[in-house]
Amino acid sequence: MNIWTVLLAILIFSLMILMHEFGHFITARLFKVKVDEFALGMGPKILSYKGKKTVYSIRAFPIGGFCNMKGEDSDDADEDSFTAKAPWKRMLILVAGAFMNILFGILVMAVIVSSSSVMVTRTIGEFNEGAISNGENGLRINDEIVKVGTRNTLVYSDIYYFITKNGAEPIDITVIRDGKKTVVEDVTFATQDVDGRSTGVMDFKFYG
């Protein structure tokens, strides 16, 4: 593991924390709860800025963060405290962090997918030279693979994984063929030995 891998991991982790705490922060502000401090990282402060109501800080250790709301750890009865708000508002403030993480993940995946120049499908485009899975009663070009054995396949990598894991023995594969769902029984793949274990070898390529 090199330094760039470590830095990238820290950056991704910090972004996840930032989005999580921002979810708490923006929802608290929406319900007029005073946020005393919004911090990224833990430990001593490196940088800080005092706004009208909130201190924004970056701390020494990138292992967490927090959104410190007024009354969160006390029975403060002031109108702008966390404990003074209705239970449903407190619940929304608390779950907003997890919601922002989910939303962030969806947005990241959308960016990755939209920026990709090639979209690999689940539909067989061609068989490799010497392929055996396309035998007389086997798979065909234009088959869309929707299940390998008992496992549903959502993306092409699922198909690769399940064939590698379970394809050492003949396996049923469910496909969409000519618009109809069809189970192709006992599809056979070549095998290879990996670390003393026999695995299946996927012998076709997808459209993409």
N, C-alpha and C positions, 0 to 999 in steps of 0.2 A: 504494500500500500504506500503510494507516494504522497508528498505534501499536497498536491493538487486534489487528490481524491479526498483527503481529510478536509481541506478547505471547502470543497464542494459540498461535502456532507454537512459541515457546519452551516454553510449558507442555506441549504435546503431546510435544515432543522430550524434555523433562525426564522426563515420565512414562514414556516408552519406555526411557530410560536407567535410571531407577529400577527398573523391573520387570526389566530385563536383569541389572543388578547384584544385585538381590535374589535372582534365581534362583541366581547363584553363591553368594551369602551363605548362603541357607537350606540349600543342599545341602552346603556346606562345614561348616556347623554340625551338620548331620545326621550327617556322617561324622567329627565331632569334630576338624575342622581349625580351628586358631585363626585368627580374622580380626583382623589388627592394626588396619585402618581400613576403614570403609565410607563412601565419599564421593560426594556428588552435586555435579557441577561440577568444574572444574579451576582451577589457580592457587592464590593464597593463601586461607587459611581465613577465612570470615566468621563462622561459628558452629561450635562443636564441643562434643561431650559425651563424656566418658570413662566408658564402662561398665565392668563387671568385667573384660572381656577385650578389648573393642573400642572404638576411638575412632570416633564418628559425627560427620561433618562436612559442612557446606555450604560450597562454595568459590565464588570470585568470578565465574568465567566458566561459564555454563550450556552448555558445549559437550562435555560428557562426564561421566565418573564412573569410579569404580573400586572394586573389592573386593580389598584388599591382604591376601593370605593368608600366613601364616608359612611360610617355605621355598619360596614360589612362584618366587623368583629366586635361590635358593641351594641348596646340598646339605645343608641342615639335616636332621639325622637324628632330631630329637626326635619323640616319638610323635604330637604334635599338629601336626606340620608337613605341608604339602601333599605334599612329595616322599616322605614316609614311608608314604603310603597306597598301597594296591594300584592298579595301572594302571586297572582298571575304575572304581574310585571317582574317580580323577583325571579320567577321561574324562566321567563323569556330572557332576562339578562344572563342567567346562568347557562342556558342551553345555546345562546347565541355563539359562543366560542366554538362548540362542536359544529354548528351549522356553517360557520365561516370556513372551517377546515374542509368540509364536504364541498362547499361551493368553490373553494380554491382548487381542490383536486379536479373538479369537473372542468374548470376554466383552463387549467394546465393541460389536461388531456385534449380539450378542444383545440388549443393552440398547436399541440404536437400533431394531431391528426390533420388539421387544416393546412399545416405547413409542409406536410409530407408530400413529396412528388409522386410517390407510388403507394397505392392502397392495395394491399394484398388481400384477396378474397378467400373464401373457403371452397372455391370451385376449382376442380382439377383442370389445368390447362395443357399439361403434357406429362408423359411418363418418361422416366430416365431410361437410358439404354440398358437392356437386360432386366427391366422391371418384371416382377412376377405377380404384383397385386392386381394386374389387369388381365388375369387369366380368362378362360372361356366364360365363367360365371362371376367374374370379379368386377372391379371398378372400371369406370369409363371416363373418357374426357367429357367435361361439362357436368359431371356429378358434383353437386354441392354437398359437402359432408357436414351433417348436423349432429351426428352422434358417433362416438367410437366406443364400442362395447355398450356399457350403461351410462357413459358420461357424455353430457351435452357439450357441444363445442361452440363457443361464441366467436372466437377468432382463430386464425390459422395456426397460431402458436399452440393453442389447445390441442389441435389435431396432431401436430408434431410430438408434443409431450406424451399424449396418450398412446400413440403408436409406438414410440420409443419404449415406453414403460410396459405396455401390455402386448405388443405385437410379436413377441417371440413365439407365441402360439397363435393359430388361426383365430380371428376375431370378427364378430359381426359389426358391420359399419352401416349406419343409416344415412341415406343420401336423399336429396331431392333430384329426381331424374324425370325429365319430360313433364315437370310440373307436379309430380306425385311423389309422396314420401315412400321410399323403398328400402327394405332391409337387405343388404348384400351379406349373405351368411358366409362365415368361415373364410374371410379374406386372409390370404397368406402373404407374409412379407419375408424378405431375407433377414438374417439375424447377424449380429456381431457380438463379440465378447468385450464387455467393458468392466474392468476391475473384477473379473471373475463371474460376472453376471451376464446372461444372454439377453440382449435387447433387440427390439424390432428396428428395421431400417426403412424409413419412409422413402419410397421410390418414385415419387411424382412431384411436380411443381404446380403451384396455383397461378391462376390469372392474377395480374396485378400491375 
